[in-house]
Amino acid sequence: MKRILILNGPNLNLLGTRQPEVYGTTTLKDIEAMCAKKAAALEIEVECRQSNHEGVLIDWIHAARGTFDGIIINAGAYTHTSIAIMDAVTSVEIPTLELHLSDIHAREEFRHTSYIGKVAFDAIMGHGAAGYPMAINRMIKELEAK
Ligand code: DQA
């Protein structure tokens, strides 16, 4: 059975109340339930984790080696700053998909740079909470093509 790790970075624990005009009103708990439902339908395992701390996200990426077949990551603002998370993804050699609720390329210029995008096999963005089950589908397609 395929196992996918879904990582959410800083401030994503506030989804639902955080800038709903940008990120929607769906909470992280709702998103996790959407992911669990998708996983059940596809007969795969999905584990969702969220941290506001860069090092914690890096530790989880390291520990995913040998445990998870793929990583879906919404690194929040670390997307635009963290060479360390980018290096962690490269180091573990696990297929990684970049995910965002908003379309980072349609927003402020500082969000246009993505370090995760440099090492991820693809990116899903601009679909709000619906992007999460879409990302699971995309990951399964990638893993099945291997
Ligand atoms: C985000 C986009 C980032 O620029 C921002 O810092 C976030 C959320 C998104 O999901 O749209 O925290 O990753």
Backbone and ligand atoms as CSV (ligand in chain L), in Angstrom:
chain,resi,resn,atom,element,x,y,z
A,1,MET,N,N,0.841,-1.202,0.000
A,1,MET,CA,C,0.000,0.000,0.000
A,1,MET,C,C,0.881,1.260,0.000
A,2,LYS,N,N,0.586,2.166,-0.903
A,2,LYS,CA,C,1.376,3.411,-1.003
A,2,LYS,C,C,1.135,4.286,0.230
A,3,ARG,N,N,2.210,4.905,0.690
A,3,ARG,CA,C,2.106,5.796,1.858
A,3,ARG,C,C,2.584,7.200,1.481
A,4,ILE,N,N,1.732,8.163,1.728
A,4,ILE,CA,C,2.050,9.558,1.387
A,4,ILE,C,C,2.053,10.414,2.650
A,5,LEU,N,N,3.110,11.213,2.775
A,5,LEU,CA,C,3.215,12.159,3.883
A,5,LEU,C,C,2.827,13.550,3.384
A,6,ILE,N,N,1.871,14.168,4.047
A,6,ILE,CA,C,1.458,15.526,3.678
A,6,ILE,C,C,1.924,16.485,4.766
A,7,LEU,N,N,2.816,17.379,4.384
A,7,LEU,CA,C,3.372,18.334,5.353
A,7,LEU,C,C,2.830,19.733,5.106
A,8,ASN,N,N,2.376,20.347,6.168
A,8,ASN,CA,C,1.927,21.736,6.123
A,8,ASN,C,C,2.816,22.571,7.032
A,9,GLY,N,N,3.282,23.678,6.498
A,9,GLY,CA,C,4.218,24.522,7.220
A,9,GLY,C,C,3.544,25.633,8.011
A,10,PRO,N,N,4.311,26.700,8.288
A,10,PRO,CA,C,3.892,27.739,9.213
A,10,PRO,C,C,2.593,28.440,8.844
A,11,ASN,N,N,1.814,28.691,9.860
A,11,ASN,CA,C,0.558,29.453,9.798
A,11,ASN,C,C,-0.602,28.695,9.173
A,12,LEU,N,N,-0.337,27.501,8.666
A,12,LEU,CA,C,-1.431,26.749,8.026
A,12,LEU,C,C,-2.356,26.126,9.073
A,13,ASN,N,N,-1.909,26.093,10.331
A,13,ASN,CA,C,-2.813,25.690,11.427
A,13,ASN,C,C,-3.940,26.710,11.620
A,14,LEU,N,N,-3.762,27.908,11.057
A,14,LEU,CA,C,-4.769,28.965,11.218
A,14,LEU,C,C,-5.793,28.993,10.085
A,15,LEU,N,N,-5.677,28.043,9.158
A,15,LEU,CA,C,-6.621,28.024,8.024
A,15,LEU,C,C,-8.052,28.011,8.529
A,16,GLY,N,N,-8.901,28.731,7.817
A,16,GLY,CA,C,-10.294,28.863,8.237
A,16,GLY,C,C,-10.554,30.284,8.688
A,17,THR,N,N,-9.570,30.800,9.468
A,17,THR,CA,C,-9.712,32.193,9.938
A,17,THR,C,C,-8.612,33.081,9.370
A,18,ARG,N,N,-7.544,32.482,8.835
A,18,ARG,CA,C,-6.419,33.260,8.316
A,18,ARG,C,C,-6.749,33.789,6.917
A,19,GLN,N,N,-6.786,35.081,6.750
A,19,GLN,CA,C,-7.032,35.711,5.440
A,19,GLN,C,C,-7.953,34.862,4.568
A,20,PRO,N,N,-9.225,34.694,4.984
A,20,PRO,CA,C,-10.127,33.832,4.207
A,20,PRO,C,C,-10.310,34.273,2.759
A,21,GLU,N,N,-10.072,35.575,2.501
A,21,GLU,CA,C,-10.198,36.066,1.116
A,21,GLU,C,C,-9.082,35.493,0.233
A,22,VAL,N,N,-7.995,35.062,0.863
A,22,VAL,CA,C,-6.869,34.481,0.109
A,22,VAL,C,C,-6.906,32.947,0.189
A,23,TYR,N,N,-7.148,32.429,1.408
A,23,TYR,CA,C,-6.968,30.992,1.634
A,23,TYR,C,C,-8.278,30.220,1.812
A,24,GLY,N,N,-9.422,30.934,1.821
A,24,GLY,CA,C,-10.708,30.255,1.972
A,24,GLY,C,C,-11.067,30.048,3.438
A,25,THR,N,N,-12.184,29.384,3.658
A,25,THR,CA,C,-12.699,29.225,5.025
A,25,THR,C,C,-12.570,27.786,5.535
A,26,THR,N,N,-12.009,26.918,4.715
A,26,THR,CA,C,-11.828,25.526,5.124
A,26,THR,C,C,-10.706,25.437,6.154
A,27,THR,N,N,-10.947,24.727,7.248
A,27,THR,CA,C,-9.915,24.610,8.290
A,27,THR,C,C,-8.940,23.487,7.931
A,28,LEU,N,N,-7.810,23.463,8.636
A,28,LEU,CA,C,-6.833,22.405,8.399
A,28,LEU,C,C,-7.433,21.037,8.764
A,29,LYS,N,N,-8.245,21.046,9.816
A,29,LYS,CA,C,-8.911,19.802,10.224
A,29,LYS,C,C,-9.814,19.279,9.085
A,30,ASP,N,N,-10.548,20.196,8.460
A,30,ASP,CA,C,-11.396,19.819,7.311
A,30,ASP,C,C,-10.536,19.254,6.172
A,31,ILE,N,N,-9.410,19.916,5.928
A,31,ILE,CA,C,-8.510,19.472,4.845
A,31,ILE,C,C,-7.983,18.072,5.154
A,32,GLU,N,N,-7.631,17.851,6.422
A,32,GLU,CA,C,-7.120,16.525,6.804
A,32,GLU,C,C,-8.198,15.459,6.608
A,33,ALA,N,N,-9.447,15.829,6.879
A,33,ALA,CA,C,-10.555,14.881,6.665
A,33,ALA,C,C,-10.742,14.615,5.170
A,34,MET,N,N,-10.584,15.657,4.351
A,34,MET,CA,C,-10.668,15.485,2.888
A,34,MET,C,C,-9.578,14.530,2.403
A,35,CYS,N,N,-8.391,14.676,2.967
A,35,CYS,CA,C,-7.259,13.825,2.572
A,35,CYS,C,C,-7.508,12.375,2.998
A,36,ALA,N,N,-8.065,12.197,4.198
A,36,ALA,CA,C,-8.342,10.839,4.696
A,36,ALA,C,C,-9.384,10.160,3.809
A,37,LYS,N,N,-10.383,10.928,3.385
A,37,LYS,CA,C,-11.437,10.388,2.518
A,37,LYS,C,C,-10.849,9.974,1.163
A,38,LYS,N,N,-9.994,10.826,0.634
A,38,LYS,CA,C,-9.348,10.537,-0.658
A,38,LYS,C,C,-8.481,9.282,-0.543
A,39,ALA,N,N,-7.743,9.194,0.569
A,39,ALA,CA,C,-6.860,8.046,0.783
A,39,ALA,C,C,-7.676,6.751,0.837
A,40,ALA,N,N,-8.804,6.802,1.530
A,40,ALA,CA,C,-9.656,5.608,1.639
A,40,ALA,C,C,-10.174,5.205,0.264
A,41,ALA,N,N,-10.577,6.193,-0.537
A,41,ALA,CA,C,-11.104,5.902,-1.879
A,41,ALA,C,C,-10.041,5.280,-2.774
A,42,LEU,N,N,-8.786,5.725,-2.589
A,42,LEU,CA,C,-7.697,5.222,-3.443
A,42,LEU,C,C,-6.991,4.006,-2.833
A,43,GLU,N,N,-7.429,3.637,-1.636
A,43,GLU,CA,C,-6.805,2.521,-0.901
A,43,GLU,C,C,-5.308,2.742,-0.712
A,44,ILE,N,N,-4.993,3.924,-0.216
A,44,ILE,CA,C,-3.605,4.258,0.128
A,44,ILE,C,C,-3.608,4.814,1.553
A,45,GLU,N,N,-2.391,5.016,2.099
A,45,GLU,CA,C,-2.295,5.630,3.422
A,45,GLU,C,C,-1.782,7.052,3.297
A,46,VAL,N,N,-2.404,7.959,4.014
A,46,VAL,CA,C,-1.971,9.346,4.001
A,46,VAL,C,C,-1.808,9.809,5.450
A,47,GLU,N,N,-0.679,10.461,5.718
A,47,GLU,CA,C,-0.484,11.028,7.055
A,47,GLU,C,C,-0.260,12.527,6.927
A,48,CYS,N,N,-1.061,13.309,7.646
A,48,CYS,CA,C,-0.960,14.775,7.581
A,48,CYS,C,C,-0.296,15.307,8.852
A,49,ARG,N,N,0.683,16.180,8.672
A,49,ARG,CA,C,1.326,16.831,9.828
A,49,ARG,C,C,1.511,18.313,9.529
A,50,GLN,N,N,1.472,19.107,10.598
A,50,GLN,CA,C,1.679,20.556,10.448
A,50,GLN,C,C,2.660,21.032,11.502
A,51,SER,N,N,3.585,21.893,11.089
A,51,SER,CA,C,4.466,22.523,12.082
A,51,SER,C,C,4.769,23.949,11.664
A,52,ASN,N,N,4.966,24.792,12.667
A,52,ASN,CA,C,5.379,26.178,12.412
A,52,ASN,C,C,6.903,26.303,12.422
A,53,HIS,N,N,7.601,25.167,12.588
A,53,HIS,CA,C,9.051,25.202,12.793
A,53,HIS,C,C,9.798,24.518,11.648
A,54,GLU,N,N,10.720,25.252,11.088
A,54,GLU,CA,C,11.476,24.753,9.932
A,54,GLU,C,C,12.203,23.437,10.244
A,55,GLY,N,N,12.875,23.395,11.401
A,55,GLY,CA,C,13.651,22.204,11.759
A,55,GLY,C,C,12.782,20.973,11.953
A,56,VAL,N,N,11.584,21.178,12.475
A,56,VAL,CA,C,10.654,20.048,12.664
A,56,VAL,C,C,10.265,19.484,11.300
A,57,LEU,N,N,9.969,20.374,10.352
A,57,LEU,CA,C,9.612,19.925,8.997
A,57,LEU,C,C,10.781,19.150,8.388
A,58,ILE,N,N,11.989,19.650,8.600
A,58,ILE,CA,C,13.187,18.973,8.072
A,58,ILE,C,C,13.349,17.593,8.715
A,59,ASP,N,N,13.164,17.514,10.029
A,59,ASP,CA,C,13.270,16.210,10.714
A,59,ASP,C,C,12.242,15.228,10.162
A,60,TRP,N,N,11.028,15.692,9.899
A,60,TRP,CA,C,9.989,14.809,9.356
A,60,TRP,C,C,10.350,14.340,7.945
A,61,ILE,N,N,10.949,15.234,7.155
A,61,ILE,CA,C,11.367,14.838,5.788
A,61,ILE,C,C,12.455,13.760,5.891
A,62,HIS,N,N,13.424,13.967,6.779
A,62,HIS,CA,C,14.488,12.955,6.961
A,62,HIS,C,C,13.894,11.606,7.364
A,63,ALA,N,N,12.988,11.635,8.324
A,63,ALA,CA,C,12.418,10.390,8.866
A,63,ALA,C,C,11.506,9.691,7.865
A,64,ALA,N,N,11.106,10.420,6.826
A,64,ALA,CA,C,10.197,9.821,5.827
A,64,ALA,C,C,10.904,8.782,4.961
A,65,ARG,N,N,12.229,8.850,4.926
A,65,ARG,CA,C,12.994,7.930,4.085
A,65,ARG,C,C,12.752,6.491,4.539
A,66,GLY,N,N,12.336,5.666,3.601
A,66,GLY,CA,C,12.077,4.265,3.933
A,66,GLY,C,C,10.705,4.033,4.542
A,67,THR,N,N,9.970,5.086,4.804
A,67,THR,CA,C,8.652,4.975,5.452
A,67,THR,C,C,7.530,5.441,4.525
A,68,PHE,N,N,7.810,6.506,3.763
A,68,PHE,CA,C,6.793,7.055,2.864
A,68,PHE,C,C,7.274,6.967,1.415
A,69,ASP,N,N,6.309,6.769,0.511
A,69,ASP,CA,C,6.632,6.678,-0.923
A,69,ASP,C,C,6.666,8.049,-1.579
A,70,GLY,N,N,5.958,9.013,-0.986
A,70,GLY,CA,C,5.914,10.349,-1.569
A,70,GLY,C,C,5.634,11.383,-0.501
A,71,ILE,N,N,6.064,12.615,-0.771
A,71,ILE,CA,C,5.814,13.730,0.146
A,71,ILE,C,C,5.089,14.832,-0.633
A,72,ILE,N,N,3.993,15.296,-0.058
A,72,ILE,CA,C,3.302,16.481,-0.576
A,72,ILE,C,C,3.555,17.578,0.449
A,73,ILE,N,N,4.100,18.692,-0.001
A,73,ILE,CA,C,4.440,19.731,0.970
A,73,ILE,C,C,3.902,21.104,0.583
A,74,ASN,N,N,3.141,21.676,1.523
A,74,ASN,CA,C,2.825,23.093,1.480
A,74,ASN,C,C,3.692,23.719,2.562
A,75,ALA,N,N,4.816,24.250,2.151
A,75,ALA,CA,C,5.793,24.755,3.121
A,75,ALA,C,C,5.464,26.171,3.592
A,76,GLY,N,N,4.300,26.702,3.197
A,76,GLY,CA,C,3.940,28.063,3.612
A,76,GLY,C,C,5.034,29.026,3.181
A,77,ALA,N,N,5.337,29.996,4.021
A,77,ALA,CA,C,6.324,31.014,3.657
A,77,ALA,C,C,7.744,30.446,3.546
A,78,TYR,N,N,8.002,29.267,4.145
A,78,TYR,CA,C,9.334,28.653,3.985
A,78,TYR,C,C,9.603,28.281,2.529
A,79,THR,N,N,8.528,28.149,1.748
A,79,THR,CA,C,8.666,27.900,0.304
A,79,THR,C,C,9.642,28.894,-0.319
A,80,HIS,N,N,9.516,30.149,0.130
A,80,HIS,CA,C,10.228,31.249,-0.522
A,80,HIS,C,C,11.583,31.547,0.108
A,81,THR,N,N,11.907,30.854,1.195
A,81,THR,CA,C,13.136,31.202,1.937
A,81,THR,C,C,14.039,30.010,2.248
A,82,SER,N,N,13.484,28.805,2.271
A,82,SER,CA,C,14.220,27.720,2.927
A,82,SER,C,C,15.031,26.827,1.984
A,83,ILE,N,N,16.294,27.185,1.860
A,83,ILE,CA,C,17.229,26.299,1.144
A,83,ILE,C,C,17.383,25.013,1.954
A,84,ALA,N,N,17.230,25.109,3.287
A,84,ALA,CA,C,17.382,23.925,4.150
A,84,ALA,C,C,16.298,22.891,3.871
A,85,ILE,N,N,15.056,23.329,3.679
A,85,ILE,CA,C,13.991,22.364,3.352
A,85,ILE,C,C,14.231,21.811,1.946
A,86,MET,N,N,14.637,22.665,1.023
A,86,MET,CA,C,14.960,22.201,-0.333
A,86,MET,C,C,16.039,21.119,-0.271
A,87,ASP,N,N,17.093,21.359,0.497
A,87,ASP,CA,C,18.183,20.376,0.613
A,87,ASP,C,C,17.695,19.078,1.251
A,88,ALA,N,N,16.790,19.187,2.227
A,88,ALA,CA,C,16.254,17.978,2.884
A,88,ALA,C,C,15.508,17.131,1.858
A,89,VAL,N,N,14.698,17.780,1.033
A,89,VAL,CA,C,13.944,17.059,-0.009
A,89,VAL,C,C,14.912,16.371,-0.963
A,90,THR,N,N,15.931,17.086,-1.384
A,90,THR,CA,C,16.923,16.496,-2.292
A,90,THR,C,C,17.613,15.306,-1.627
A,91,SER,N,N,17.936,15.447,-0.351
A,91,SER,CA,C,18.714,14.422,0.359
A,91,SER,C,C,17.984,13.099,0.493
A,92,VAL,N,N,16.677,13.130,0.710
A,92,VAL,CA,C,15.971,11.875,0.998
A,92,VAL,C,C,15.530,11.131,-0.265
A,93,GLU,N,N,15.605,11.815,-1.404
A,93,GLU,CA,C,15.269,11.176,-2.694
A,93,GLU,C,C,13.896,10.523,-2.695
A,94,ILE,N,N,12.925,11.214,-2.119
A,94,ILE,CA,C,11.524,10.762,-2.138
A,94,ILE,C,C,10.779,11.703,-3.084
A,95,PRO,N,N,10.004,11.163,-4.047
A,95,PRO,CA,C,9.249,12.053,-4.935
A,95,PRO,C,C,8.421,13.055,-4.135
A,96,THR,N,N,8.625,14.334,-4.438
A,96,THR,CA,C,7.988,15.392,-3.653
A,96,THR,C,C,7.207,16.333,-4.561
A,97,LEU,N,N,5.997,16.636,-4.122
A,97,LEU,CA,C,5.085,17.507,-4.866
A,97,LEU,C,C,4.854,18.777,-4.059
A,98,GLU,N,N,5.003,19.918,-4.727
A,98,GLU,CA,C,4.762,21.216,-4.081
A,98,GLU,C,C,3.264,21.535,-4.138
A,99,LEU,N,N,2.755,22.081,-3.056
A,99,LEU,CA,C,1.326,22.393,-2.994
A,99,LEU,C,C,1.115,23.752,-2.317
A,100,HIS,N,N,0.194,24.534,-2.875
A,100,HIS,CA,C,-0.232,25.796,-2.246
A,100,HIS,C,C,-1.716,25.987,-2.464
A,101,LEU,N,N,-2.361,26.603,-1.499
A,101,LEU,CA,C,-3.778,26.957,-1.684
A,101,LEU,C,C,-3.925,28.065,-2.714
A,102,SER,N,N,-3.080,29.093,-2.585
A,102,SER,CA,C,-3.147,30.233,-3.498
A,102,SER,C,C,-2.178,30.015,-4.652
A,103,ASP,N,N,-2.334,30.835,-5.692
A,103,ASP,CA,C,-1.389,30.787,-6.815
A,103,ASP,C,C,-0.261,31.762,-6.505
A,104,ILE,N,N,0.868,31.224,-6.065
A,104,ILE,CA,C,1.966,32.091,-5.604
A,104,ILE,C,C,2.506,32.985,-6.734
A,105,HIS,N,N,2.311,32.571,-7.972
A,105,HIS,CA,C,2.825,33.371,-9.097
A,105,HIS,C,C,1.914,34.545,-9.444
A,106,ALA,N,N,0.695,34.515,-8.909
A,106,ALA,CA,C,-0.249,35.614,-9.155
A,106,ALA,C,C,-0.252,36.601,-7.990
A,107,ARG,N,N,0.664,36.406,-7.034
A,107,ARG,CA,C,0.678,37.255,-5.828
A,107,ARG,C,C,1.934,38.137,-5.812
A,108,GLU,N,N,2.325,38.619,-4.628
A,108,GLU,CA,C,3.473,39.529,-4.523
A,108,GLU,C,C,4.719,38.871,-5.130
A,109,GLU,N,N,5.600,39.708,-5.629
A,109,GLU,CA,C,6.775,39.182,-6.306
A,109,GLU,C,C,7.642,38.292,-5.402
A,110,PHE,N,N,7.699,38.611,-4.087
A,110,PHE,CA,C,8.555,37.803,-3.206
A,110,PHE,C,C,8.062,36.364,-3.079
A,111,ARG,N,N,6.794,36.136,-3.484
A,111,ARG,CA,C,6.274,34.757,-3.427
A,111,ARG,C,C,6.556,33.988,-4.726
A,112,HIS,N,N,7.104,34.656,-5.715
A,112,HIS,CA,C,7.309,33.994,-7.009
A,112,HIS,C,C,8.479,33.009,-6.967
A,113,THR,N,N,9.418,33.255,-6.066
A,113,THR,CA,C,10.539,32.317,-5.918
A,113,THR,C,C,10.104,31.157,-5.032
A,114,SER,N,N,10.302,29.945,-5.537
A,114,SER,CA,C,10.016,28.764,-4.712
A,114,SER,C,C,11.218,27.830,-4.704
A,115,TYR,N,N,11.811,27.683,-3.516
A,115,TYR,CA,C,12.923,26.726,-3.394
A,115,TYR,C,C,12.409,25.284,-3.485
A,116,ILE,N,N,11.178,25.074,-3.015
A,116,ILE,CA,C,10.600,23.721,-3.093
A,116,ILE,C,C,10.396,23.353,-4.564
A,117,GLY,N,N,9.960,24.345,-5.337
A,117,GLY,CA,C,9.699,24.109,-6.766
A,117,GLY,C,C,10.937,23.675,-7.534
A,118,LYS,N,N,12.115,23.996,-7.011
A,118,LYS,CA,C,13.350,23.619,-7.695
A,118,LYS,C,C,13.623,22.119,-7.593
A,119,VAL,N,N,13.020,21.466,-6.605
A,119,VAL,CA,C,13.322,20.050,-6.384
A,119,VAL,C,C,12.076,19.155,-6.432
A,120,ALA,N,N,10.897,19.755,-6.514
A,120,ALA,CA,C,9.655,18.967,-6.583
A,120,ALA,C,C,9.417,18.537,-8.034
A,121,PHE,N,N,8.721,17.403,-8.216
A,121,PHE,CA,C,8.484,16.953,-9.594
A,121,PHE,C,C,7.356,17.733,-10.256
A,122,ASP,N,N,6.497,18.391,-9.460
A,122,ASP,CA,C,5.398,19.182,-10.018
A,122,ASP,C,C,4.843,20.078,-8.901
A,123,ALA,N,N,3.947,20.964,-9.260
A,123,ALA,CA,C,3.324,21.843,-8.269
A,123,ALA,C,C,1.841,21.972,-8.560
A,124,ILE,N,N,1.060,22.004,-7.492
A,124,ILE,CA,C,-0.380,22.254,-7.607
A,124,ILE,C,C,-0.660,23.494,-6.773
A,125,MET,N,N,-1.282,24.484,-7.373
A,125,MET,CA,C,-1.553,25.730,-6.629
A,125,MET,C,C,-2.756,26.451,-7.208
A,126,GLY,N,N,-3.373,27.276,-6.353
A,126,GLY,CA,C,-4.464,28.119,-6.822
A,126,GLY,C,C,-5.829,27.459,-6.779
A,127,HIS,N,N,-5.923,26.297,-6.170
A,127,HIS,CA,C,-7.205,25.579,-6.099
A,127,HIS,C,C,-7.774,25.550,-4.687
A,128,GLY,N,N,-7.189,26.317,-3.773
A,128,GLY,CA,C,-7.670,26.324,-2.398
A,128,GLY,C,C,-7.555,24.934,-1.779
A,129,ALA,N,N,-8.485,24.630,-0.872
A,129,ALA,CA,C,-8.454,23.336,-0.172
A,129,ALA,C,C,-8.603,22.157,-1.138
A,130,ALA,N,N,-9.300,22.371,-2.244
A,130,ALA,CA,C,-9.500,21.291,-3.227
A,130,ALA,C,C,-8.176,20.808,-3.816
A,131,GLY,N,N,-7.137,21.637,-3.681
A,131,GLY,CA,C,-5.823,21.250,-4.187
A,131,GLY,C,C,-5.243,20.043,-3.457
A,132,TYR,N,N,-5.677,19.812,-2.226
A,132,TYR,CA,C,-5.100,18.691,-1.448
A,132,TYR,C,C,-5.469,17.332,-2.059
A,133,PRO,N,N,-6.775,17.029,-2.253
A,133,PRO,CA,C,-7.078,15.759,-2.934
A,133,PRO,C,C,-6.526,15.707,-4.358
A,134,MET,N,N,-6.464,16.866,-5.028
A,134,MET,CA,C,-5.860,16.895,-6.367
A,134,MET,C,C,-4.396,16.474,-6.289
A,135,ALA,N,N,-3.715,16.958,-5.259
A,135,ALA,CA,C,-2.289,16.628,-5.088
A,135,ALA,C,C,-2.110,15.132,-4.816
A,136,ILE,N,N,-3.020,14.553,-4.055
A,136,ILE,CA,C,-2.925,13.104,-3.792
A,136,ILE,C,C,-3.068,12.345,-5.113
A,137,ASN,N,N,-4.032,12.736,-5.940
A,137,ASN,CA,C,-4.189,12.102,-7.264
A,137,ASN,C,C,-2.921,12.228,-8.093
A,138,ARG,N,N,-2.341,13.439,-8.085
A,138,ARG,CA,C,-1.134,13.691,-8.893
A,138,ARG,C,C,0.029,12.830,-8.393
A,139,MET,N,N,0.115,12.711,-7.070
A,139,MET,CA,C,1.202,11.899,-6.489
A,139,MET,C,C,1.045,10.428,-6.881
A,140,ILE,N,N,-0.170,9.926,-6.819
A,140,ILE,CA,C,-0.399,8.517,-7.155
A,140,ILE,C,C,-0.052,8.271,-8.621
A,141,LYS,N,N,-0.426,9.219,-9.473
A,141,LYS,CA,C,-0.093,9.105,-10.900
A,141,LYS,C,C,1.430,9.018,-11.067
A,142,GLU,N,N,2.138,9.854,-10.343
A,142,GLU,CA,C,3.605,9.862,-10.416
A,142,GLU,C,C,4.201,8.544,-9.921
A,143,LEU,N,N,3.688,8.057,-8.803
A,143,LEU,CA,C,4.231,6.827,-8.205
A,143,LEU,C,C,3.917,5.615,-9.096
A,144,GLU,N,N,2.757,5.648,-9.735
A,144,GLU,CA,C,2.386,4.519,-10.600
A,144,GLU,C,C,3.194,4.515,-11.897
A,145,ALA,N,N,3.665,5.686,-12.299
A,145,ALA,CA,C,4.453,5.785,-13.531
A,145,ALA,C,C,5.879,5.283,-13.318
A,146,LYS,N,N,6.256,5.054,-12.055
A,146,LYS,CA,C,7.654,4.672,-11.747
A,146,LYS,C,C,7.907,3.198,-11.955
L,1,DQA,C1,C,0.901,29.359,0.802
L,1,DQA,C2,C,1.494,30.530,0.008
L,1,DQA,C3,C,2.673,31.135,0.747
L,1,DQA,O1,O,3.192,32.237,0.018
L,1,DQA,C4,C,2.242,31.648,2.107
L,1,DQA,O2,O,3.356,32.147,2.817
L,1,DQA,C5,C,1.526,30.616,2.896
L,1,DQA,C6,C,0.531,29.779,2.221
L,1,DQA,C7,C,-0.389,28.807,0.133
L,1,DQA,O3,O,-0.775,27.707,0.489
L,1,DQA,O4,O,-0.986,29.482,-0.694
L,1,DQA,O5,O,1.676,30.514,4.097
L,1,DQA,O6,O,1.841,28.315,0.848
